[in-house]
Amino acid sequence: MYLTAEKKKEIFKKHGKSENDTGTSEAQIALFTYRISHLTEHLKNNRKDFNTQRSLVKLVGKRRDLLDYLMKVDIERYRNIVKELGLRK
């Protein structure tokens, strides 16, 4: 499995306040980014997997909503997470 409990804890520890902090926007955006990159690689090899393609589009939308919320609430946190994950130039 590509997303184990240890990998989740690592992501949350790096981008959240602690490894048990799963609710902050930064932690959720980092998790979505990891999942998006994995699904993108999967779709490169399996072009006709339309269920995965739909899941990818939904994940990108969720991440976009969280990024928009973070930009509205706290622009500095938004800039930090975008810079950290390399989402925009």
MOCORRA-V70995 format. One record per backbone hydrogen bond with DSSP energy under -0.5 kcal/mol. CO is the residue of the C=O (numbers start at 1). NH is the residue of the N-H. Records with the same first field share a line. If there is no record, write none. Layout:
BEGIN
CO->NH, NH
END
This chain:
BEGIN
2->4
4->8
5->9
6->10
7->11
8->12
9->13
10->14
11->15
12->16
18->21
20->22
24->28
25->29
26->30
27->31
28->32
29->33
30->34
31->35
32->36
33->37
34->38
35->39
36->40
37->41
38->42
39->43
40->44
41->45
42->45, 46
46->49
48->50
49->53
50->54
51->55
52->56
53->57
54->58
55->59
56->60
57->61
58->62
59->63
60->64
61->65
62->66
63->67
64->68
65->69
66->70
67->71
68->72
69->73
70->74
74->78
75->79
76->80
77->81
78->82
79->83
80->84
81->85
82->86, 87
END
